[in-house]
Amino acid sequence: DANVCMLPTSTKWSVLSSRMEGLVAELSELVSNQDAYCVSHSRAEGKAMCAVREKMLSTPWADEWAQRRTMFSYGEEMSTDPLEAVFLKQLVFMAKPRRVLEIGMFVGYGAVAMLEGSPTAQVVSLEIDPYLKDWLRSCLSDAGCAELTQRHEVMLGPALESLPKLTGEFDMIFVDANKAEYKAYVE
């Protein structure tokens, strides 16, 4: 094996560049399959989480938008990722918060994960679209999980307008809303 540093500059660049490309390709392969592996080997998705995920995947979001039932054009990519949701569920299980604030709900997959993580935690979700509040309530009712709605409050309206109206303390906060407003949420 020749010392790369002793090669002419163009050759050195080519060799190092090829090595970097190889490392990046290997890393990409490892990382891109990691989420799928973790989700496929996890048994942490409970009945309510499964119901929300399945309904989300079967909801014709483009049609809902075309019929003007939703405020925005949605898709499943807006939901909390399954691995992220299982992580949230585990965090709630370990930390045992009394109240959790979720800024940005979409279909409620993250909220339901946190509710499944603790039999006593209260979750307050800030959501702008009334359609999604009704969508989640209907989903949980149809799945036989309506009891979760007793511990879940959905405040409708823009998050920046809802935040000042909140009362009480929160032991945990999950921010997953309008990314451009993250700094303002924290302030």
C-alpha positions as CSV (number, residue, x, y, z in Angstrom):
1,D,0.0,0.0,0.0
2,A,1.6,3.3,-1.2
3,N,1.4,6.3,1.1
4,V,-1.2,8.5,-0.5
5,C,0.5,11.7,0.7
6,M,3.6,10.8,-1.5
7,L,1.5,10.7,-4.7
8,P,1.2,13.6,-7.2
9,T,-1.5,16.1,-6.2
10,S,-4.0,15.1,-8.9
11,T,-3.6,11.4,-8.1
12,K,-3.7,12.0,-4.3
13,W,-6.9,14.0,-4.8
14,S,-8.4,11.2,-6.9
15,V,-7.4,8.5,-4.4
16,L,-8.7,10.4,-1.4
17,S,-11.9,11.4,-3.2
18,S,-12.6,7.8,-4.1
19,R,-12.0,6.7,-0.5
20,M,-14.4,9.4,0.7
21,E,-17.0,8.5,-1.8
22,G,-16.7,4.9,-0.6
23,L,-17.0,5.8,3.0
24,V,-20.0,8.1,2.3
25,A,-21.7,5.3,0.4
26,E,-21.1,2.8,3.2
27,L,-22.4,5.3,5.8
28,S,-25.4,6.1,3.7
29,E,-26.2,2.4,3.3
30,L,-25.9,1.9,7.1
31,V,-27.9,4.9,8.1
32,S,-30.6,4.6,5.5
33,N,-31.5,1.1,6.5
34,Q,-31.2,1.7,10.3
35,D,-34.6,3.3,10.7
36,A,-36.3,0.5,8.7
37,Y,-34.5,-2.1,10.7
38,C,-35.4,-0.5,14.1
39,V,-39.1,-0.1,13.1
40,S,-39.4,-3.6,11.7
41,H,-37.9,-5.1,15.0
42,S,-39.9,-2.9,17.4
43,R,-43.1,-4.2,19.0
44,A,-43.7,-0.9,20.8
45,E,-46.6,0.4,18.6
46,G,-49.7,-0.1,20.6
47,K,-53.3,-0.4,19.4
48,A,-54.0,3.3,19.2
49,M,-50.7,4.1,17.4
50,C,-51.4,1.4,14.9
51,A,-54.9,2.7,14.3
52,V,-53.7,6.2,13.7
53,R,-50.9,5.1,11.4
54,E,-53.1,2.9,9.3
55,K,-55.8,5.5,9.0
56,M,-53.2,8.1,8.1
57,L,-51.9,5.9,5.3
58,S,-55.4,5.1,4.0
59,T,-56.7,8.7,4.1
60,P,-56.9,10.2,0.6
61,W,-55.2,13.5,1.6
62,A,-55.3,15.0,-1.9
63,D,-59.0,14.4,-2.0
64,E,-59.6,15.9,1.4
65,W,-57.6,19.0,0.3
66,A,-59.5,19.2,-3.1
67,Q,-62.8,19.0,-1.2
68,R,-61.5,21.9,1.0
69,R,-62.0,19.8,4.2
70,T,-58.4,20.5,5.3
71,M,-56.7,23.8,5.7
72,F,-53.6,22.6,3.9
73,S,-52.5,19.9,1.5
74,Y,-51.2,17.1,3.7
75,G,-49.4,13.9,3.2
76,E,-48.0,11.1,5.4
77,E,-44.6,12.7,5.4
78,M,-45.9,15.4,7.8
79,S,-46.5,12.8,10.5
80,T,-44.2,11.9,13.3
81,D,-41.9,9.1,12.0
82,P,-42.7,5.7,13.5
83,L,-39.2,5.4,15.0
84,E,-39.5,8.9,16.4
85,A,-42.9,8.1,17.8
86,V,-41.6,4.9,19.6
87,F,-38.8,7.0,21.0
88,L,-41.3,9.6,22.3
89,K,-43.3,6.8,23.8
90,Q,-40.2,5.5,25.6
91,L,-39.3,8.9,26.8
92,V,-42.7,9.4,28.4
93,F,-42.5,5.9,29.9
94,M,-39.1,6.7,31.5
95,A,-39.6,10.3,32.5
96,K,-43.2,9.9,33.7
97,P,-44.3,13.5,33.0
98,R,-47.7,14.6,34.3
99,R,-48.3,17.0,31.4
100,V,-46.8,17.1,28.0
101,L,-47.1,19.9,25.5
102,E,-47.0,19.0,21.8
103,I,-46.6,22.0,19.4
104,G,-48.0,20.7,16.1
105,M,-50.1,17.6,16.0
106,F,-51.1,16.7,12.4
107,V,-52.9,13.3,12.8
108,G,-51.8,12.8,16.4
109,Y,-49.5,9.9,16.0
110,G,-46.9,11.5,18.3
111,A,-49.5,12.5,20.8
112,V,-51.0,9.0,20.9
113,A,-47.5,7.5,21.3
114,M,-46.9,9.7,24.3
115,L,-50.4,8.8,25.7
116,E,-49.6,5.1,25.3
117,G,-46.3,5.6,27.0
118,S,-48.0,6.5,30.3
119,P,-51.4,5.6,31.7
120,T,-51.6,8.9,33.5
121,A,-49.9,11.6,31.4
122,Q,-52.0,14.4,30.1
123,V,-51.0,15.6,26.6
124,V,-52.0,19.1,25.3
125,S,-51.6,19.4,21.5
126,L,-51.6,22.7,19.6
127,E,-53.0,22.3,16.2
128,I,-54.2,24.8,13.6
129,D,-56.6,22.6,11.6
130,P,-60.0,21.6,13.1
131,Y,-60.3,18.8,10.6
132,L,-57.4,17.0,12.2
133,K,-58.8,17.3,15.7
134,D,-62.0,15.6,14.6
135,W,-60.0,13.1,12.4
136,L,-58.1,11.9,15.5
137,R,-61.1,11.7,17.8
138,S,-63.0,9.6,15.2
139,C,-59.9,7.4,14.6
140,L,-59.5,6.6,18.3
141,S,-63.2,6.0,18.8
142,D,-63.4,3.6,15.8
143,A,-60.3,1.8,17.2
144,G,-61.9,1.3,20.6
145,C,-59.4,3.7,22.2
146,A,-61.7,6.6,23.0
147,E,-60.5,6.6,26.6
148,L,-57.3,8.2,25.4
149,T,-59.2,11.3,24.5
150,Q,-59.9,11.9,28.2
151,R,-56.2,12.6,28.7
152,H,-55.7,14.5,25.4
153,E,-56.6,18.2,24.9
154,V,-56.3,19.7,21.4
155,M,-56.1,23.5,21.3
156,L,-57.1,24.8,17.9
157,G,-55.4,27.8,16.3
158,P,-51.9,29.0,15.3
159,A,-49.4,27.8,17.9
160,L,-48.0,31.3,18.5
161,E,-51.4,32.5,19.4
162,S,-52.2,29.4,21.5
163,L,-49.0,29.4,23.6
164,P,-49.8,32.5,25.6
165,K,-53.2,31.1,26.5
166,L,-51.7,27.9,28.1
167,T,-52.0,27.6,31.9
168,G,-50.2,25.3,34.3
169,E,-46.8,23.6,34.0
170,F,-45.5,21.1,31.5
171,D,-42.9,18.5,32.3
172,M,-42.1,17.7,28.7
173,I,-42.5,19.6,25.4
174,F,-42.4,18.1,21.9
175,V,-42.1,20.7,19.1
176,D,-43.0,19.5,15.6
177,A,-44.8,22.3,13.9
178,N,-44.0,25.1,11.5
179,K,-40.2,24.9,11.4
180,A,-39.8,28.6,10.5
181,E,-41.4,29.5,13.9
182,Y,-39.3,27.2,16.2
183,K,-37.3,30.0,17.7
184,A,-40.5,32.0,18.4
185,Y,-42.0,28.9,20.1
186,V,-39.1,28.7,22.5
187,E,-39.0,32.4,23.2
